[in-house]
Amino acid sequence: MTTTRKSIHGQWSNRLVFILAATGSAVGLGNIWKFPYIAGENGGGTFVLVYLVCIALIGVPIMMAETMIGRRGRQSPINTMAALAADEGRSAGWVALGWMGVIAGFLILSYYSVIAGWALSYIFRSASGAFLNVTSNGINSIFTNLVSDPEKLLAWHTIFMVMTMIVVARGVKHGLEKAVRFLMPALLALLLMTVAYSMTTGYFMEGVRFLFTPGPISGQGVLIAMGHAFFTLSLGMGAIMVYGSYLPRHTSITQASVLIAVSDTGVALLAGMAIFPIVFANGLEPGAGPGLIFKTLPIAFGHMEAGTMIGTAFFILLVFAAWTSAISLIEPAVAWMVENRGMNRIYASVYIGIFTWLIGIGSVLSFNLWADHTWSVPFLFKDKNFFDTLDFVTANLMLPLGGLFIAIFAAWMMKESSTRDELNTHNVVYRIWYFLVKYITPIAVIVVFLNVIGVIEL
Ligand code: TRP
């Protein structure tokens, strides 16, 4: 059956715009800030390998499934799930998947915005020449000064949330195309310059070896690598689903998904290759945690030709990358409020933005006043503060769980005729996709979960 639903929010003008928007959502702090620091904390090599395998075997198929579900439903994830469950004769309870996504989106954005705030403040640090010839001690104290001051962090967090609300209020399609078309290549160019600097440190091969030589990894490490595959591709909470709902029919979901995954992974690996040589050249700790890029990249900018300008441009682009990701984190919620509450986009964005901003205050305090307020949950995690807990619960539990249910819905609940019709791809590609989504994704997610809680041992 071919469905003919239309989105009340409009459509992308063509496939390229969808690819740009989805790439804008995927490429963000996850690639440049998070990937290097969690790879560092989890020993490099094997972690990177598990992450790459998860991108290929879970990420790409789930991206196809999410886009397909979104395009078929043509509404916010909550209403899309309700509509498709009804189409396919399944339980109305599937809307819960949409709800979990909306909640995960709020929670992720609440801390994402705080980190984006660090990048904002670094634009001004860099422009003022503070990184010129900076030493590792110097940059350490610049970073510590920033994060130990809750008022500063709150101010930057507020600015970033306002920026996000403005774009979402105007409608996600507005201006996104132009922004992403120009900014993504520029970010790539500056990242390459930083990698080039890293090659001059004499520690380039140490960095590469750290990233690609297999070593020991914990069960937690495997979970974090899998969770990051979802996080970095924006999967498991409906962001890609809502972007899929604006996608015109007759565009290839397969090609778009592969292209997005490849670009996203490329940016992450480049970021790793830029950062680890600097880590080793300056005797820093690979496992330094969330501050890692903020303590290493300035050293590169401080020592390269025209570094003040390049560094400033880099942090501007990083903020843009975070911005295009942030808007996709609340678009599902805003689309739902517009559909069900008949609210206009402006009010919807403001309500949701304020709510998210409030939760973000917890993360602001996690780097200073509440840094040592930690707690543990048996089998799951030990000694995590507010920020660490939110990050763990959203990225490593909610997203994989969302992905698991998306896979189950696409492969086990939807009729094969529906998914075939909507994906509209080559038969062999369809077969491979179907196999991965039906068996590999669910088994992988369940096995990794069971391993972490100690029911089985990998
Ligand atoms: N993928 C983005 C990044 O890597 C973050 C992000 C945007 C995201 N939208 C999402 C993460 C939806 C999970 C779900 O920075």
Boltz pocket constraint, residues with backbone or C-beta under 6 A from the ligand:
constraints:
  - pocket:
      binder: B
      contacts: [[A, 25], [A, 26], [A, 27], [A, 28], [A, 29], [A, 30], [A, 31], [A, 108], [A, 230], [A, 231], [A, 232], [A, 233], [A, 234], [A, 235], [A, 236], [A, 237], [A, 239], [A, 325], [A, 326], [A, 328], [A, 329], [A, 399]]
      max_distance: 6.0
